[in-house]
Each structure stands twice: as structure tokens, then as C-alpha cells.
Amino acid sequence: MSDSRTAGGSSQDGPPGTGDGTRAVRAGLPEPVRHEPPLPGPVFAAHFHLPGDPTGPYTYGRDENPTWTHLERALVELEAPGRDDVGALVFASGMAAISSVLFSQLSTGDAVVLPSDGYQALPLVRAQLEAFGIEVRTAPTGGDAQLDVLDGAKLLWIETPSNPGLDVCDVRRLVEAAHTGGALVAVDNTLATPLGQRPLELGADFAVASGTKQLTGHGDVLLGYVVGRDAAPLAAVRHWRKIVGAIPGPMEAWLAHRSLATLQMRVDRQNATALKVAETLRARPEVTGLRYPGLPDDPSYRIATRQMRRHGCVVSFTLASRAHADRFLDALRLVEGATSFGGVRSTAERRGRWGGDAVPEGFVRLSVGGEDPEDLVADLLRALDASVG
């Protein structure tokens, strides 16, 4: 059992500093030891020396690993700074983390509320939940519509901002209603990151995310995590991870922890550029349905500014047709065609190509990277000009 069960471990007693950059740079580091590296290297071990009775934090590689421990401590410090009643668990992917919460908390006969406009893989999860005899209800993120189908549910799953539509719901309002009815609340915090939003501070029981995206930001790690504030529900998630073996490799965990040191710098740069990109696209007549929660005229702006500290690196918009969107994407030079988001290199895709999102054929999800804002804006404008058919 790792120290992350009690959330944060000794690193919470380290050097003072409450700024996001200070916290990101130092999160989860062990106490300094002379001649040792600040962040120990990955521990590649399937088993550990274990004479006698199996006591101590590390017994077998599917249960615990010291490299996970450092990362889990860091995630607690980012998602719930100053809390000593919070724990974190890391997983092999974001979907492993999502599945662990849903399947560890729900049983046959239970009801769960999912967003109807959430991540593309949620319909696949729905099918499996229903196969296990769990009732699945859905409603859109915008307008807090999930409130209308919440009665009697055991778990409410929130995704805010939603992916890819970027709607935002009032987490505090939904949490209050869910808890009044006896339901747990999990918030997918992938798009916001802990520097943009802290679901546990808004009352949620779980913060869940894909660390593959902006959290690690380099497009070289598949990872997920769950942070929870109640021991019993989190213990059930831990048990689920153990029995299905949905564990990250030590190298992935180490790479993720290494990447956290630049999180605040990356997030601030990408968020500021995303706003400039959104403002630029708003002036283009061929662009419709533009969404970015940081735009003052965005439908989600009022709620987003109340509960978010940063508005994310993703901008979505629609061009007139599939062909128009394809021409635009083909004309881009600084923006890569890829299906993920949050990386240091800008990416974009026509989401309709996957067939799983209820979006127009010309809908584009753009993830803003770390390029110079002026260069990125110029590339987007040039590609828009070139795509006119």
C-alpha cells in the first residue's frame, strides 16, 4: 500500500509555495537526499524482496510501485492542494481510469447519469454497463440538463468542458443535487486540467482524467488517473485496478511526473494563445458555431469564469461542409492532423470522421499548442483563405 492512500505523503510538508508553477515543479518530489536525483528514476520491478509476512508498502508490481507513488502524490497536490483526506490512483490510460470508477461503484439494478455529449468512447461504456444490468440515463452538459434525469441515480458522471462541444455545466449545483439524492459525483477533468479546475473543491467525490492529454502534454504517454476524497469509494477503485490489472508502466509514470514540471508554463501559453485564436476565428464569416469558454460572448463563459481558473487549449468551430473542413485541414502547415489534444504541437481534426460524435460534418476540433501565437494565427488564416471552394 503506497503512501498516496493518505494523500500527498511527506511532499506536502516540503518547501512553502502556493503558486501553480511552484506546485507543479515540486509536486510529488521526495525529500532531498544528498547525491540522489530530485526525481528518482523509474523502478522496474515485478516483485520486491518480501521475507516473512507481507507487510510494507511494496509487495507486487500489479499492486504498487514507488514510481506510481511519487506521481500519485503529485496529482493529489495539484488536484487537491492542502488536503490530507485525498488519495490518487494512476492507470494505464484515461479509459482505464474512467472504467474503474464506473464499474467499481455500480452494480446490477443501479442507475448512472452520463453526458450525452461527452467523450466518444462513453457510448461503448454505456453498452457494457447496460449488459451488466445497470440503467444508463443521458442528458447534455449545457444548461445543467443532467439534473432532469438524476432522481434515484447512484452515480452522476460530469464532463465539463465537454469534449468536443465545449459546453460547461455548474458543477456545484449538480453536486448539491446529486448528494441530496445520495449519489456520488465524478468529474472528467481532462480538458480543464487541475490548473484550470479542481472538481473536489467544487464538491465532487472523484476527479478523473486522461493524463495522455494536456497534463503530460508531449504526446508520448498513455496514462489516466483518479483522485478521490472518500476512503471507501477510492478503495473500491483501487480494488478494481488490482483485479483487472489496468496499471501504468513505470516508465510512463516517470515520464508523466517529469512532464508536470512544465505544466503551468504550457497551460498558460496554450490558454492565452487559444483565446487569441478564438478571437481571430470569430471574425471570419465562414466560421460558425465557434466555441471557447474563455470568450466573453461564449454561452458557457459566465459559468466557466465562476468555477474555472483557466479555460483550456481547445477551440471548436464548424465550416460549411466536410469538403470545406478537409481543405482547411490539408492547407495547415503548423497544425498537425491528430485525434488527441493538449500537446505542445497544435493539432486539429474533423471530428465527424469517427462517426461517434453528434457534430456537423464540417465540425473541427482545434488543440492549440506552444507555437508563437502570431505564427499559429497566420497559419490558420492562410489555411482558411486557401480552403474557400
SEDRENDO-703481 format. One record per atom (N, C-alpha, C, O, CB): x, y, z. Coordinates in pm, whole numbers, plus 50000, padded with zeros to 5 digits. Glycine has a CB too. Example, Ala and Ser with C-alpha at 12.3 -4.5 7.8 and 13.67 -1.06 7.14 Angstrom:
<rs>
513194943150780512304955050780513204967050780514244966850846511314955350905512854977550708513674989450714512905000350787513415011450804514084994050572
</rs>
This chain:
<rs>
500864988050000500005000050000500885012450000501735013950088499045000150123500705021149903501585032849893501115043949984499975044150029501655037749750502025053450009501685064950092500585073450032499985081550102502895073450115500315071849902499305080149837497915077349890496995085049864499335077949687497745066449965496425063650022496025074550121494855078050133496405050050090497015079650191496715090450283496915103950219496795114350284497565089350407497215103650091497195115250005498275125250032498245132650130495915121850016499205125249946500185135849949501495131750008502545136449962499655147250024501495123150110502735118650168503575130150222503065141050247503515110850068504855127650239505725137450302505945149750217506345160150270507045131350334505695148850086505985160250000505105172150031505445183449994505805156449855503955169950101503115181250140503785189450249503385200850273501755176250187504805183650315505485190850421506765197550371507585202050451505805181450535506935198150241508155203550181508185218550179507485225050258508305198350041508985224350090509165238850087507845246150064506985241149991510145242649978507675257750124506425265150108506285270449966507265271949893506355276650208505055273249929504775278749798503405274549753503095262649749505835274449697502575284349718501205281149682500885284249536499765281649491500255288749771501835289649461501585292649321501535280249236502155270149269502645301949269500785280849127500635269149040501965264448985502215252448976499685272348927502825273848946504115270048892504995263248996505615253048968504815281948836505035268949115505825263049223505325249049255506115239749270505775271849349504015247749264503435234849297503715224549187504075213149217501915236149319503555228449061503775219048952505225214348945505485202648918503365225448820506155223348968507565220048960507975210449072508845201949052508415232648966507365211749189507815204349306506885192949346507225185149436507985213549421505735191849282504725182149328505245167949326505815163249228503485183049241505045161049439505365146949448506815143449465507145131549470504865140249332507705153249473509115150149489509385144949630508795149849726509975162449460510265135149643510625130349777511515140549848512005150049786511345116849770511705138349976512615147050050514025145849991514455134849955512615143350202514765157049980516095156549919517045147349996517095147350119516685170549911517795139549920518835130949976520135134249905520185134549782518475115649961521165136549981522435140649924522925130749818522935118549841523485142050034523315136049704523835128549591522785120249517523135112349429524925119549638521525121749552520445114749481519715124649389519695136549418519455108249582519115119849280518395128849190517135134249254516535127549338518045121749059516705146349217515475151949274514255143149245513405141249332515225165949220514175137849122513105128649086513735115149056514375113448952512265133848964513565105349146514185092249124513715086148992512595088548948513855082749239514575078348931514235071848806513165061248823512845057348936515465065748745512615056448712511555046448720512045033448783513175029048759510995043748582511185027448864511505014748929510895003448847509675001848843510985014449077511744995648782511284984448701511334971748787512374965248797512144982848570510224968348847510204956748935508844949948928507804956248951510524960949081508844937148898507604929348903507314924749045506164922449081507694917348809508374923349126508184919549266509274926149350510224931849296508224903949283509124925349481510034931749574510474921449679509764911749704509374944149642511634923549739512074914649847511004914749956510604925450003513474919049904510554902749996509434902050089509544889750179508714880750173508104901650011510574889350263510664878150356509614879150467509204890150504512064877450418509184867850518508234867950629506844872250586506444870150471508724877050739506114878350679504754882850650504784894350550505704902550552504034887050780503764895150461503744905650358503324919150416502164923050404502804901850245504254926150478503984939550530504834949650455505804946050389504264940150682504464962250466505204972750398504474977550275503494971450233506584967850360504924988550216504174994750106504264987449973503354988749891504655008650087505334979749949505534973949816505704958849826506614953849892506754980349747504804951849759504824937349763504914931149623505734922349599503594932249834504054935949532503984930049399503684941149299502974950749330502914918849391504234939749179504194950549082502834954249029502674965148973505034947148970501834945549043500494949148999499754957449104498754963949074499684936648966500274957249228499614964249337500164978249360499404987849374499734956249464501464979349364502104992149396503474993049329504074982949293502254993749549503935005149312505255007649257505725021249308504935030749308505245007049099506965022649351507435035549403507295046949302507075058349342508865034549446507435043949174507295054549073505855059449067505625071449050507735049448934504885050349082503485054649090503285063549212502605073749205502525042449097503895059649324503685067049448504045081649432503285090449474504505060849561505195084549373505595098449354504595105849265504225117249295507005099149291504165099449157503205105949067501855107849136501235118449121503035097748939501395097949209500105099149278500135110349382499155117749397499735085849345501235111549452501375122849546501295136249472500635145649517502725121949623501965136749358501955149149280500545152549234500145164249239502885147949159499785142749190498425145249141497525150149253496675158849231497835132649080497695144849373496935149849487497265164549513496365172649538497215141449613498535167849506498935181749533498395191249429498155202949459500445182749539498195186549306497645195149201496125195849205495545206549189498105190249065495475184549226494005184149225493385188649356492275193949357493535170149193494095186749467493515190049599494595194949693494855188549795492805177749659495215206349662496325211149746495895213649889494825219349915496905223949688496735209449981496475211650122495535201750187495285202650307495925225050140494995192250110494065182550166494825170250213495715165350143492995178550061494495165250332495115153050382494145141450382494445130850437495655155350522492975143250320491965132650316491705128050173490655122350144490665137450379492675130350084492505127449941493595117749897494735118649942492555140549856493225108549810494175099149754494075098749603493075103049546493965085349811495105093749538495145092949392495575079049349496325072249420496085103549333495105074949233495485062249172495765064749024495005071548957494365051449190496865059248975497195060848833496865048048757496885037048813498685064548815496545049748628496085038848544496815038848410497555048148378494565039748521496585028248334497275026648206496775036348100497495038848003497115012648157495575041948115495005051248018493855058748083493405055248192494535043947890493385069048014492225076248064490995067448069490215068348163491955088247979490805058847967489655049947967489725039648079488695035748132489545043047833490925035348115491065026348229490615033248357489965027148442492525021548243490965046048372490545053548490489035055548492488395053648595491255067148494488465059348377487015061248368486275048348402485345048248482486615066148227486705037348340486045024548362486155020148508485225014248562486645013948272487285023048570487475018748708486465025148802485965018548893488885021948755486155037748781485175044348866483785038748838483055035248931485195059448844483415038148713482065033648679481805019348725480775016648787481835034748529482705010248696482454996248725482734992548870482264982148917483274987648635483495000648941483714997849084482605003349172482414998549284485055003649128481865013149124480845019449207479435014649174478525016749254480915034449190479245008249060477895004749014477694989649011478604982048980477645010648876476464985549043476084971449040474764969948966474084979748936475974965749183474404957648937473144954748871471984961248945471854959849067472934939648861471144968248871470004975048930470244989548962469294997048987469594967949052471504993948963471825007948988471555016248863471425010948753473295009549032471475029448882471315038748770472475048648771472925053048876469965046348779472955052048652474035061648637473615071948534472905068748438475375054648596474035084448554473755095248460475055099048390476025102848455473125107648532475065098048258476215101648177475865113648089474695116048061476685089748091476865121148045476595131847948476325126047810477025116947766477765141747942475325131247742475045126447607476005132347504476055127747390473615129747568476755142647543477675149447452479115148047497479955156447465477315164147441479415137447571480745135647626481685128347533481435127047413480665128347755482765123747590483825117147516483295105547432482375098447473484895112047612483865104047315483355094947214483245080347261482395073047211484235095647093484085076247355484055062247399482965059447502482715047847534485405058447458482295069747553481255067447653480125058547602479615050447679480695080647700479685059747476478655050347429479105035847435478275026947458478275053747287480375033047416480875019447431480775014947575480415003447603482335018547382481095023947667480965020847809479505018547845479175009647923481565032147896478625026747787477195025247814476705011247778475965004947854476395035647736477125006447664476694993247621477124982447721476374973147749477254990047483478334983847774478804973947871478084975248004477754965248067480314975247892477824987548047477064989548171475684983248159475224976448251476945004648202475024985548049473684980148030473704964848023472764958248067473044985847903474774959347968474904944747964475014938848104474664927248126476124940747882475494946848198475594942548338474334945748418474304943848540476784949048404473294950648350472044953448418472004966848491471244968548586471764942748515472824976148446472854989548506472084999048415472304999248293474334994548526471195006848473470425016448396471285028648364471895034448453469145020648472471325032448237472105043948195471165054748143470375052348052473145039948086471255066548202470495078148156471485088448102472595089648153469615084048270471065095848002471955105947945471205119147927469995119547909472525101247810471975129947933471465143347908472645152147871473775149147908470695149148032472405162947797473515171747757474165178747875473565180147982473025181947658475395183147853476125190547957475555204447976475365208848090477615191447920475275211547867474805225247875473475226547946472625217647939474695231047739473305237848015472055240648084471805231848205470685231148255470925239247991472855224948252472725215948367471605205848345470885202348438472465223848496471465201148221470345192348185470385178848255469355172048264470335190148037471545174948306471615162148377470765162148505470415151548556473065158948411470445173848555469575174648673468235168048647467635162348738469355189248715467755168648524466425163748492466315148548496465205143148503466025168648356467445141548492467405126848491468165120948610468585109448606467985121448359468345128848713469205124948825468495116748932469145109349005469785137248888467185117848942466445111949053466705096949065466485089348970464955114549035467165092749182467385078649209468685072849158468935060949176466295070949153469515080849094470785075749040471785073549153471735080149257471365085648936472695064149131473755061649228475015069549197475795072749287474075046749233475205072749068476415079949028476085089748917475365086448822477515070048981476605101848929476505112048826477885114248767478845117148838475915125348883477975112848633479245114948564479145128148487478275129848401479575103048467480045137348519480065150648458481315152048373482395147648413480005161748565481165158148258482315161448174482205176248139481365180248059482375152548044483075184248201482975198648180484365204948181485105203148278482095205148288484745212248075484035213847949483875200447877484715191547889484755223847859482795199347802482535186947731483435186047608483865196147552481055185947690483705173747569484565171047453483745163947346483265152847370485805162547495483585169947227484325181447174483555194747173484085204847127484775178447035482305194847222481465206747205481765218447294481335229647267480085202947226482535216147405482985226647496481855233347572481965245047608483745237047419480765226247599479755231347691480245229847834481065221147863478405223947671479745238347921480135238348062478875237748146477875244248115480985250848098478925229748254477795229348347478245234348483479445235448510477225214948359477275237348568477535242548703477805230648795476875224148842476325251148755479075227948820479445216148897478865216949039478335207049089480975214548902478975228349103478455229549241476965226449247476505219449338478735243649296476225231649153474785229349152474455214549132473595209149201474125237749042475125208249039474885194249012475325185449130474635175849165475615190048886476445188749191476925181149306475935182049421475615171949485478305186249351475445193949448474495195649558473245187149537472765180549629474105210549573472725187249414471535179349385471825164449394471015156849446470995182849247472965160249343473315146049346473495141149488472985130549525474585143549266474225148749569474455144549707473175144449788472995136049876475485153649772472275153749760470975153749829470215140749801469505135649888470125165849784470375135549681469715123149644470535110649674470115099649641469375123349500471705112349736472525100849773473445095749665473965084649677471655089949816473665103549560474525099149450475945104349466476165115249518473945103749316476885096349421478265100949409478435108849281477645107449187479245088949413479475117349277479725125549158481165124049115482085125549195479395140549186481365120948988482685120648927482745130948816481805132148737483025106448873483835138348809484025148648707485235145148622486335143548673484185162648771485005144048492486115142348399486795155748381486215165148325485625136648262488035156648430488755169348433489845169948326490775177948336489375171448570489725161648223490775160548123491035173748052492175178148042490425149948022489975180048002490165191847920490605203848003491365212247955488875195047846490145204848126490485216348209491875215148271492585225148284489455218148319492275203148311493455200248391493275205848533492425214448554494735206048325494075201248629493955206548766494275221448777493875227848874494855198948857494995226848679495295241148683494135249548630494095261648651496555244048604493215243248562492045250448514490835248748602489955257348605491715246048376490775237548675489575234448752489905223448852490625214048820488405230248659489375224648973489595214449075488235209049120487605214849208490395220149196487785198049061486455192849090486195189749238485085191649286486215180649011487225185049310486985181849450486695194349531485925193849627488195174549509487295205549493486985218149561485565222749530484985230449606487985228949521485005218049418483625221349381482645211349441481435212449418483485221649230483155201649517482275192449589482235178349534481625169649597480925197649589482865175649420482805162449360483515152149446484395155449526483425162649219483115139549430483735128549502484985123449431485945119049494482745117149521484965124049298486105119549217486445130149113485565136449056485795106049150487745131949088488245138648968488955128048887489835121048938489205150949003488575126748761489105116348674489645123148548489065132948500488005105548639490735118048495491265124448375492165115048297492705105348350492035137048412492295118248170493305112148086494575120548097494605132148055492835111047939495605114748153496885121648160497605121848026498655128048012497755115148263497035115047927497595114847793497585128747730498435131747646496835105147705496645137047771496385149647703497275160847761498485159147770494905153447715496675172147799497475183747835498275181847964499295188447982496595195847848497835173148052498555171148177500015167748151500915173548213497895160148260500265158448060501645154948027502135162347903503295166247896501775139848005501265164447807501475174547704502455171947592502645180747508501875186147766503085160347587504085158047484503705147047386504485143647297505395154647548502525141447401502075131347307502865118447309502885111147211502115136947171503525115547422504355103447428503985094247543504725084847574505805107247440502845096747608502445088747724500955085847717500145094847692502805096047856500585073247740499195069747767499065067747917499785059847976498755056747688498125075147979498015074748125496645079948167496055088248098499145082948191496145075048278494935080448337495075080948488495975074748545493715072048297494175088248553494225088648699492845091548757491965097048693495225099248747492715087448883491515090248963491985096249093492875090949159490665077248987491375107449132491625113549262490305113549338489285117749284492215128049248490315108849462489075108049539489265112549682490355111749738488545094049538488175117349741488265122849877487645114049984487715117450102487615136249880487045102849946486445093850044487125080250036487295074749927484925092450021487515074950151488355062950154487655050750094488265043450016488755059950296486385048550130485715036250085485515035849934485875025849872484375034850154484965046349871484845045849725486185044649655486295037449556484145058149676487205051449706488515050649641489125036749660489845031849572489465061349697488855030349774489345016649794488735007249692489394997949645489035011849938487465009549657486815001249555487465003349419487614993849342485315004349548487855015649389488555018449263489905011349263490305005449163488745033749243490615012049376491905005349387491754990249364492574984049296492535008049525490704984449422490474970149407490204966749261490684956549210489294965649495489444975349193489164973049051490464973348971490674964948883488174983648997491334982949000492614983648929493414970848950494054965948857493424995848975493384965649071494144953549103493624941449027494404933748972494094950849252492304939749024491784927348966491774927548813491814916948751490384924849018491714939348752491774939848606493174942748555493444941448436490804950248552494074946848644495454949248605495664961148515496564961148431495974937348538494824971448532494884983248444495944993048493495635004648523493504990248436497164988648501498224996348565499155002648462499364996948354499034987548661499725014248494500695020348402502065013948418502375008748525500795035548425502865014348315504255010248328505035020648406504655032348406504885008048190506095016748473506885026448550507485037348463507625048748508507975019348624507845034148340508425044348252507375054948219507675066848221508975038148123506155050648189505085060148161504805069048281504615081148267503805052748120504785062948399504535070848520505645081048543505385092448581504415061548643506885076948520508005086148538507965097448436508185109148470509345078748528507675094048310507575104448207506475114448241506635126448222507315098148069505345109448292504245118248329504655127748440504375139648435503015110148372505325122448541505755130848654506765141248607506695152848647506355122248767507695137048523508665146548467507955157948396508365169548407509615139348370506895154648322506205164648242505445174848327505205185948282505245157948148505065171148448504315180348533505085193048562504485203548586503935173548663506405192248561507205203948595506945215748502507095227248542508685200448592506565213048378506305223848282504815226448264504425234148176506935220548148503975220248345502535221248324502035235648326501305239748236501805213348430502425243248426501915256948436502385265448320501615273548268502355263348567503625263848278504135271548164503395267848036503015276547958505645269348147503195254848016502485250447896501035255047896500545260247796502545235247884500365253148008498945256648016498735271547995497845275447919498375252448151499535279748060499355294248044499595298547900498845306747847500295301748138500625293347837500915296947698499785292247606499305299847523502275290847652499385279847622498365274247533497005280947553496285283447457498235259247556496655283747678495375290247704495335304247647494345308347587495085290547853496415311847665496455325447612496365325447460495685333847401497725332547659497065316047397497025315247251495655310647203495155315347101498105305847199495035301347276493695296547238492705308047235491855308647146493205285647335492795317247330491905328747331492145337447208491185342147146492085336947459493415339747173493715347747054493195340846928492665347446838495225350047043493345327846921492845320246806491325321546798490775323746690493255305446816490645320046911489175320946912488725334946868487765336246792488625317647052489415345246916489055358846877489265360946727488485367846662489895368946957490315354846673490585356046530489525348846448489015354346350491975350346496489185336846487488205328946413486815335246419486025333946326488145314646468486525342046528485205348346544484955358646435483805361246399485095354946682486015364546382485875374946280485745369446138485555377146044487045384346286485855356346123485795350445990484365346245955483745338646030486745338345981483835351045844482425348145811482155333445781481025328845799482015356345692483175326045736482925311945703482925302945827482555291145818483985307045606483335308345941483375300646066482055302546141481665313846170484575305046155481395291546172480155292046251480305283046373481225274946381478925287846166479405284546468479375275846585480645276246668480985266346733479125261946543481355287446667482615288646740482375287146890481485293546947483295302146710483175278646955483075276947100484455277647164485395270847121482395263647135484555285847265485705286247355485225292547484484785304047482486915294147292485285285447597484705290747721485295303847769484695310747851484865280647829486485307347719487115319847760486665331947682487045343147718488565318547749485875330247577485325341647504484175347747582483265340447622484855337547363484165360847606483085366947684481695364647627480725364947702483325381647695481575362447496480255360147438479935345247419478935341847356480145367247306480795336347472480505322047464479375318647561479325324247670481785313647496478455309747522477335306147611477775300847747477015301647844476485295747543478985295347756479465289547883480325299147964480785295548073480245277047855480555311047913481525319947977481185323048122482065322748208481625332847899479945326148150479575330248286479845319148387480445321548492478085334148291479415307148356479655296048449481135292448453481685289848560478825283748408481765292348337483185288648331484045297948416484955293348485483675288848187483765310748411484595320148488484355318948638485195323048718484325334448443483225313348678482965311148820483715299248875484145299548991481485309348844483875288648796484445276448851485765272248788486385262648834483465265448836486205279348684487465276148620488465287548638488095299248637487255273148470489725283848654490775293948663491465296048529492095306448507491805289848769491365286448441491865287348304490865280048216490185270848262493315281348289490765284048090489655279348007490025268547905489185264547826489075290847936491265263947906491625252947820492305256947692492385268647657490435245147789492795246747621493565249147498492805244747374493365244847264494885241847505491535240847388490765235647275489735245947228489015251947309490065222547314489685247847098488705256547033487955247846932488575239946860489385269046964486635249246927485875241646828485065251046740484635261746785484945231346897484855247046616484085255346523483645246646405484075235246391484925267646473482775252246322482225244746209482425252346080482185264446073480735241746231482875245345978482925250545842481755244745763481085235545810484285247145774481505250045645480235247645576479985233045540478825228945533480195255745452481035225245518480835211545472482055203145507483085208245550480575211245320481905190345488483025181145507484175184845413485335185245455482585166545482483865187645288484905191045192485635203845231486855204845217484315192445053484885213545279485495226145321486455223745438487575228745439484415236545361485995216045536486845213145652488085205345611489175208045661486065205345757487935195845521489095188145476490105196945403491305195445422488645176645386489605206045320490535215145251491275223845351492475226245337489775223945150490565228645451491185237045554492285229245627493385234245645490135242045654491975217245669492935209245744494145205645658495285205645706492275196445796493915202745531495015199445441495935211345416497125209645388494475194245309495395223345427496175235445399497025240045517497915248345500495255246545358496765234745634497515238845753498955233845745499215223045693496845233445880499885241745796501285237945795501855236345937502735228045959502095248245719501385244046030501865243146168500975234346255501355230846367501975257046229499825230846207498865222946284498805208946227498505207046109497465229646283499095199146311499145185346267497765178846274496965182246361500145177446350497495169746184496275162046188496415150646287497205141446265495905156746050495655151146396495735140746500494455141046581493735150946581496985142846592494175129946651492915128946722493015132646869491985133646935492375115246709494185134546921494315138247061494315153447075494155160546977495605132247122494495158247197494585172747219495465175447340495775166447417493175178947238495855188047355496615192247473498105191847458498815195447551496245183847586498625187647343500065186547326500745199747293500075209647263500365176747219502065199747299502825211947272502815215547124503105226947088504265210247319502475206047039502305208946896500815209446866500075200346903503015198246807500375220146801498955221846771498465210546681499165206146591498705235546704497255206146708496625195546629495185199446598494595207846666496685182046704494635193346495493235195846461492705183746386493455176246324493075208846375491395182046393490765171446314489295174546292488675182246366490925157846383488765168446187487335168846162486725157346240486885145746205487005167746008486005160746348485555150246440484555140746376484425129346420484945156446562483845145246274482855136646212483445124446143482715115146109482085144346114484755124546123485355113046054485275100246135485405089346080486805116046020485065101446268484985089746354483575084246364483375072446396485505093046491482595092646338481215088046341480585086846478479435082546487481135075246275481285090246584480745088246718480255100746788479635099746894481755081946802480535112446732480115124946794478945130946716478925130546593481285134946800477985136446788476825142746724477195156946683476735166646743475595142846819478025158046580478505171046533478315171846382478225161446316480005173246571478255183946326478165185346180479395179746110480455178346170477975199946142479235176545983480345170845906481535180345898482675175945886479885167245766481275193445903482355203145894482895207646029483625217546036481885214945818482545200546136482985204346271484465201346288484935190446256482155196946378485215211246340486655209946361486975212146509486535221846569487445220046273487745202946565488295204946700489765208446685490555200746631488095192146790490125220046735491485225246724492115225746863491575231946954491495239146657493255219346877494015219847002495225228746982496075226146897494445205547047495285239247062496345249347047497585245047124497505241747243495855263147096498725245147057499975241047119500815252747166500305263247203500755232847023502125250647165503035260547220503705269347116504655276547149504075253847300503245268846992503855277346888503655292246921502805295847002503255274046749504435300646857504225315046872502815318546826502405314346718505295323246793502075326246905500695329346869500555335546730499645332146655500105338746971501475344646696501385351346567501555341446451500875342546349502435362346558502465331946468502685321946363501465312946348501065309746236503925313446395500895308946460499745299946454498525306846393497835301046309499405294746594498275319146434497155326646378497345328546228496395327146151497015340246448498555331746187498825333746044498575320945965498045321345854500275338646023498965309646022498755296845954497275293845940496835289045836499455285546030496495296446045495065293946040494375302945936493515298445860494445296246179494755315645935494145324945839494515321145696493675321645606494585339445868495765317345675496185313245540495415300845495494985300045380497705310545535495235291245588494525279045552493035281745525492445275545437494685268745664492455290945600491055294645574490935300945437490005297745362490525304345683491845309845402491815316145270491945305545160491255306045059492935326745258492845296045182493125286045080491985275945065491875269344962494405278945112491145274645169490125264245168488815268645103487905260545087489855259645308488715281345067487495286245005487315279144870488185279744783487535301744986486165272444853485955264844732484885270744643484595265344536485595250844766
</rs>
